[in-house]
Amino acid sequence: MRDVTATVRHTIRVLITTVNGVRDNVGAHRALVLSALLVGLLGGQTRDASRPGPGGGTTIIRTVLLHGIPEVIAVDTIVGRAFIAVSGATLATTGGVSAIIALNTRTGVILRTIPLREPAHALAVDTQAGVIFAATAHSVTALDAQTGAMLHTTAIPALVNPTLAVDEQASRVIVAGSSADTSPYAPLRGTTLILDTRSGARLHKVTLRGGPTSVAVDARTARAFVSVAPLKGNGYIAVLDSVSGRLVQTRSVTGTPKRIAVDTRTARVFVVDGEAAEVSVLDARSGILVGTAPVGAEPWALAVDERIGRVFVVNQARRSTVSELDAASGRLLRTVEVGENAVAVAMDATTGRVFVVNGGALHTSANMNLGASVSELDAVSGRLLRTIPLSTAFFPRSVAVDERAGRALVVSVPSASGTAGAVTILDTMR
């Protein structure tokens, strides 16, 4: 699978000159799939973003119980695999209390459980290389996306709640987190590490004032953006060169930055402030703050649709809303009411759908979660298309989409005192 002919290698090199590039060690199947996706992005045959799937309605096709409490999820659409980091006592049979579960996104079949020594707090995918990266408090582990085999593990300084992102063009993994020094008078400091994706070698280290909360990359400019929250005062965005590790600049933003996302087509960086009802917009090339956009109360998560130039911000107030922004100008286009306690959002650019996960609320007397659901929106019009109820036995935590398989995957933790979470698989192409 990973042996490629000279012709395929030449095709890959041609693609490198047009879009984000493909490395020489990419397998023939992966290269052909990437080629097809790139043709679609560059004007080939794609589904109209305003048109639903053939049946016109997303439906739940399966709920899979997980051996542990899920933390995070990442999807490799090229091989049709979802990777879910879990922790919990039910993993004793795997040789540890933490693991990564690999499952087939189309069928929901669990393919492999990979034991870890400690919980993974963040996952990221290198789709060009076919590698999944998992960050724990003390290491970054690389897994083969096709087989689940462990490729290499890199020890890192102890970090609290590390986050990470991959710059596929620069072959870099950017890992950021707060120092684990908990002594009473220790200042809050963050550490950003840059690793080589192929070998796992530690290349650069940058110390930051405050605690990193999120990382995003712009592969076109080889820039990594780290949102940082200090103990007091406003937070800031640290802009790093992904290749050299140089701290290019820092830019102050209002409040406490929680999440960050990049739109490479408009060269804009969007930063969610969890306290103020606004999103900061930066120029990805210069790092300059170009404006702020008003959103709803308690903004929490965001997703970007680069094909139509839209940003969707989930506002986590009890009766939640989604704010839709124009990616180029940062202008607020509309606000749409969704469910209760929205916690996550993901885009399916192929069908032009936005999936918002609503956490619901615990009904203590019945010991169940009432109101957990998925709100499906049309990305172009912002119209709420349908609300899909979820099981009352779980609290949904996150969502990911496999556009090629036509699946949305909702990861949930048990609502009671259970030890097993679940992933609910939705067919988005019906």
Secondary structure, DSSP 8 states (H G I E B T S, - for coil): -----HHHHHHHHHHHHHSS---TT--HHHHHHHHHHHHHHTTSS---TT---TTS--EEEEEEE-SSEEEEEEEETTTTEEEEEEESGGGGGGTSSEEEEEEETTT--EEEEEEESS---EEEEETTTTEEEEE-SSEEEEEETTT--EEEEEE---EEEEEEEEETTTTEEEEEEEE----TT---EEEEEEEETTT--EEEEEEEESEEEEEEEETTTTEEEEEEE-SSS--EEEEEETTT--EEEEEE-SS-EEEEEEETTTTEEEEEESSSSEEEEEETTT--EEEEEE--SSEEEEEEETTTTEEEEEE-SSEEEEEEEETTT--EEEEEEEEESEEEEEEETTTTEEEEEE--EEETTTTEEES-EEEEEETTT--EEEEEE--TTEEEEEEEEETTTTEEEEEEEESSS-S--EEEEEES--
